[in-house]
Amino acid sequence: MRVVILDSTDAVSRFAADQVADVMHRSRNSGKSPVLGLATGGTPLGLYNELIQRYRDGSLSFADVRSFNLDEYVGLPPEHDQSYHYYMKESLFQHIDIRMENTAVPQTWQCDLSISALEYESKIKNAGGIDLQILGIGTDGHIGFNEVGSSLASRTRLKTLTRQTRSDNARYFTSIDDVPIAAITMGIATILEARAILLLATGANKAKAVAGCVEGAISSGLPASALQLHPNVTIVVDRAAASLLHHAEYYEDSERVRVKLQSPQ
């Protein structure tokens, strides 16, 4: 697990955009179209703004990219301004050259939810899997909507949201009573099948979850800890989110060594 500690949220966004661009470049060099797993919430917005800017300045194209979102609320139509269909359109898709038919968000409106979840798994498999999965992390350590207690072998499925998650997300709604009580989410095992994973976290309120993810025991009690099982995970945090890491100095030393070894001699 690579842990990158940066000085600001802007630096986190720029670093993350570099990682996305690198994966896209390497996928194309290998003869395949890039497949990205996307996240929602407040944390990825800086990344998406950076990607939009790189598209506008001509350094990055998404014309051949396929994307799969982590999750979607149950009970909100796609056009609802708090649905993740709407979020992705407003925050990224309408500002770049991605083809909308190549984007996927779980279907949760007026459909059989169990069938929808199974079909989503099949779509990811048929696309050849995800090259890079972008993640945020909840204050209790959840990833996607894999809440505390989620099986580490879980697949895309219907998941009840915890009171903590609904409380954290209530700022986007008129009141907590308007926050949906369930979602369809990629499972932990689904996430771990991505070829690379990039988790972003900023702010002191994420510090406890980040510490548990990186340095805690692997447990369904902190779903993000399952990322320790993956061979290609990068955790990118600002100093506030890194404040409870016991081995922060070592992670920073490791980055300096990485840069030195990668520099031309």
Secondary structure, DSSP 8 states (H G I E B T S, - for coil): -EEEEESSHHHHHHHHHHHHHHHHHHHHHTTS--EEEE--SSTTHHHHHHHHHHHHTTS---TT-EEEESEEESS--TTSTTSHHHHHHHHTGGGS---GGGEE----SSS-HHHHHHHHHHHHHHTT--SEEEE---TTS-BTTB-TT--TT--SEEEE--HHHHHHHGGGSSSGGGS-SEEEE--HHHHHTSSEEEEEE-SGGGHHHHHHHHHS--BTTBGGGGGGG-SSEEEEEETTTTTT-TTHHHHHHHHHHHHHHHS--
